[in-house]
């Protein structure tokens, strides 16, 4: 008889795994954090709550070890009354501390602008929750300014580099001898994964979560679960279809490990392939065609978004296909292309006929 675990789909298993992880983190945190996580359950993903858990451990450890008003108080013993005594200055000092600190196990940690911003966002959510519930009187996190984020240049592959990348996966002649041994076993799978990422712009987490029955060749669509848990269907073209069909013919012959029978993409261990494995294969092949660009699965997503925007000129379509909740996020990513389009349009309207 099949176990309950094997009857759950991948996404259900991930959610359960994350919930168990969050419970472990809560055992370290102040007791009121349990109420906080329950309170934001319906508005956040399990991954977000885990990230908040880790960030709050850093914050309360800082108060315990570095802040004179709370020095020596065990993390589990922090109360809401103590949380209410934290000032905006305390939080600003904490953000400064985050730039570089050493934990009790001797590990060094650094945070740049985005890491600091995320940790402040976590504190803002915590304080806002208890402030709205009228369980604390002050909300110092709300008056601490977010760090200014310097926009990084968007890294993407050029059209000729996309062709080179897929050709290199096909041939594998630049790989090392040991890599070529694995290449013979994974070539069809690797082509399917990279073609899918480049041809749809899905996230790597969405890619590894695809089950066999999520693929609908009749309608050229794949059901995926977006960040935040919403299900949607993304559509693919002929090149993606061919790569997937070639791989699925091989996939039919593989006997998987228990609980991985439904997974579309498999590792050599015959288990559902993981995010790290896909990141590594992207790095392996992309390093053969460019040394100047650090290519990740997210950069393949940017490559697809750029190509789609250049073809359609429709920023709202790009935002929808990529699963961006806010079109302004998309606009920031493709501002340079938008500027180029405006520049090209300067002579589009003729005031006088020649």
N, C-alpha and C positions, 0 to 999 in steps of 0.2 A: 504494500500500500504506500502511495506517495506521501512524503512528509508535507506538513503545512508550508514549510519554507519553499519547497519546489513548486507549490501551487501559486505562490506569489510572483508577480512580475518584477522586473528589475527595479522599477521606480518604488514599488512598495517595500522591497528589501532595503533600498537605500534609505528611505524615510525611517524605517524601523531601526536600522543601524545608527542613523543620526540621532534618533530619540534616545537610544541607549547611551550614546556618547554624551549627550547633553545631561543626562541623569548623573553620569560619572562626574562631569564638570561641576554640577550643582552641589555635590558632596563637599567640594572645597570652598564654595562661595558662601557669603552671608545668607542666612535663611530666607530673608525677604526676596532674594533673587528668584526663588521658586515661583512666587506670586507674579513677579515681573514676566518671566518666560511664559507662564500660562496666559497672562494678559495680552501678550503680543503674538500668541500662537496663530490667530486667524489672519494676521496682517503681514507675517514674515514667513520665509521658508525655513526649513530645519537647518539648512546650511548657514543661513544668516544668524540663527539663534546660537549655533555652535561657535561661530566667529565672535559673537557678542560674549559668549561664555569665556573664551580665551582672553578677550580684551579686558573683561571685568576682573579676571584673575590678576592680570598685570596691574590694573588700577589699584585694587585693594592691597596687593603686595607692596606697591609703591607707598601707599598711605602707612602701612604697617612698618615699613623699613626706613622711609625717608622723611615722612612728615612728623614734626615734633608733637603735634596735637594728638596724633593717633599711634605714635611709635609703640611697638610691642603688643598692640591689640591683635589677637588672632583673627584671621579672616572670617571664620565662622561666627565670631562674636560681635561683628559689626552690626549695628542696629540702624533703623531708619532715623532715629534721633541723631546718631553720629553722622549719617549721610547729610542731614540737614545742616550740620555745622561746617561742612566743606564750603570754602569760599571760591569765588571766581579766580582769585590769585592762586589758591591751591591748585586749581585745575590748570592754570597757565604754567605753573612750575612743573606740573606733571607732564605737560606736553613738551616742555623743554627737556625734561629728563628722558623722554622717549627717543630723542635723537641718538642717544647712546647710553646703554646701561648693561650691567653685568648681573646675571641671576645667581642664585645661591649655588647652583651646580657649576658655576664658573664660565658659563656660556655668555659670549658677547652678543648683544642685539643692537641693531640700528633701525631707525624708521625715517623714511623720507616723507615728503609732503603728503603723499596719498595715504601712507600708513598712519600718520598722525591724524589726518582728517577722518579716517575710518574710526579710529579710537575715540575721537571727540564725538563723532556721530553716535557711537554706542552710548556714551555718557549722556548725550542730549536725549536719547530715546529713554534711557533709564529714568532720568530726572523728570522728563515730561510726563511719563506714565504715573509716577507717584505724586507729582504736583497736581495733575488733573484729578487724581483720586483723593486729593486733599489730605494725603498722609504725610506730606512734608510742606513746609511753609515757604521754602526758597527754591529757586531754580537757577543756580549760578551757571550751569553749563550753557544756558540759553544766551548769556551775554558775553561768552568767550568767542572771539572771532575765529572762523575757520581759517586755516593756513591758505595762503594764496597758491594755487596750483599753476605751475608753468606747463603749458601744453607741450607735449612731446611731438616731434615730427612723426607722422604716420608712416610706418614701414610696410611696404607691400611689394609683391613681385610684379615686374613688368610683364607684358604679354609674352615676349620671347622667353623670359625666364620660366614662365608657367609651362610652356612647351618643353623647355630643357629639363625641367624637374620631372615631368611625367615620362619623358624619354629615358631619363637616367634610372627611374624606377623600373622601366621596361627592360633596359639593358643590364644594368648593375655592373658594368665593366670597370667602373672606377672604385668599386668597393674593395676592401681588403679581402684576402683569401678566406678568412674566417667568416666575414660578413657575407661573402658570396655563397657560402655553404647554407646559411640561413635564408639568403635571398631566393634560392631555388624553391624553398618551401613556402615562402610568404609573399612572393612577387604578386600573384593575382590578388591576394587580400590587400596588400599595400597600395596597389594601383586603385583598387575600389575605394579604399579609405580616402586617399589623397584626391581622387577625382570627385568624390562626394563632397569633401570639404571645400574644394575649389569651385565646384559647380552648384553649390547651394548656400554656402556661407554659414552653415550651422556651427554651433559651438562644439568643442571636443567632448564636453560632458553629454551633449545631446546625441552625438555620434555613437559613443560607446553604449548608450542606453537603448539603442534600436534593437527590437526583436524581429525575428524573421517575418512574423505575421503583421508587422507594422508597414511592410513594403507592399505597395499596390501598383503593380506594373500596368494594369489596365488603365488606371487614371494617372499614371506617372507621378504618384505621390507617396510620401513617407510620413507616418504619424510620429511626431516627436513631442517630448515634454520640455517646455521652455523653462528658463530660470524663473523660479517662483511657482512652478508646478502646473502651469496652464498647458493643456494639450493643444496642438495645432497640426495642420498638414502642410508640409512644404513640397514643392513640385520640382521635378528634375528633368533635364533634357536628355537627348539621345546619347551623348557621351557618357553621362552618369549611368544611364540605363544599361548600356553595353558592359561597362565595368562591373556593375552590380550583378548582371546575369552571368558573366564569366566566373565571378567569385562564387555565386550561389551554387553553380554546378559542382565546384570543388567542396563547398560547405556541406552539401548533401551527403558526401561520403565520410564525413568526420563524425566519429562517435564521441560525444562530449562527456565531460565530467558531470556528475549529478548536480542538478540545480542550474545548469548552464545550457540546457537543451534548447531554450528559446532564443538565446543570444545570436545576433547576426554575425558580428565580428568576434573571432576567437583568437586567443593567444596560442603559442606553440604548446602550451600546457592543456589546450582544449578547454579553456575556461573563457568567460567573457573578457575581452581585452579591456585593459584599464586606461585611464586618462594618461598616466605617466608613460605607458608603452607607446601610445599614439604620439605624445610629445617627442619621445625619443626617436621614433621612425621619421617624423617630420624633420627633426634636427639632423639626422643621419643623411638623408637624401638632399636636403637643401644646402648643407655644407659643401656638397660636391659641385654646386653650380654658382654659389656666391659666398665670398668670404667677408664682404662688407656689410651684409644684412644679416641680422640675427632673426631667422625665420622660425616662428612658432605656429601652432594651429590658429591662434588668434590673428596672426599676420595673414594667413590664408583667408580668413574671414574678411579682413580688410581688403584683400586682393579682389575677392568676389564683389564686395560692396562697391569698390571703385569701378570695376568693369560694368556692373549693373547700372550705376549712376551715369557713367559715360554713355551707355547705350540708350537709356531712357530719359535722363534729365529729370526724373521724378523722385525727389528726395523723400516724399511720403511713401512711395512704393518701396524704396530701399529700407526705410525705417520699419515698415511692416514686415518685409521679407526677413530682415535680420532680427526681428523680435525686439526692437527698441521700444520701450514704453513711451518715451518722450522724443519727439522728432528733433528737439534741440540737441540731443546727444548725437544724432546722426549728422546734423548740420555742422557741429564742431569737427567731426571726423573728416567731412568732405568739403570744408570751407575753401581749401586751396583749389579744388576742381571747380567749385562754384565761381570763384574769382576768375578762373581761366575762361569759363563759359561766358561770363559777363564781358570780359575783355574781347572775346571773339565776336560778341554781339554788337560791338560799338559801331560797326559799319553796316549792320543788317538793315537799318531803315534809311532809305535814300530820300533826301529832302527835295532834290531836283533831278529830273531825268537827264541822262547824258545827251 
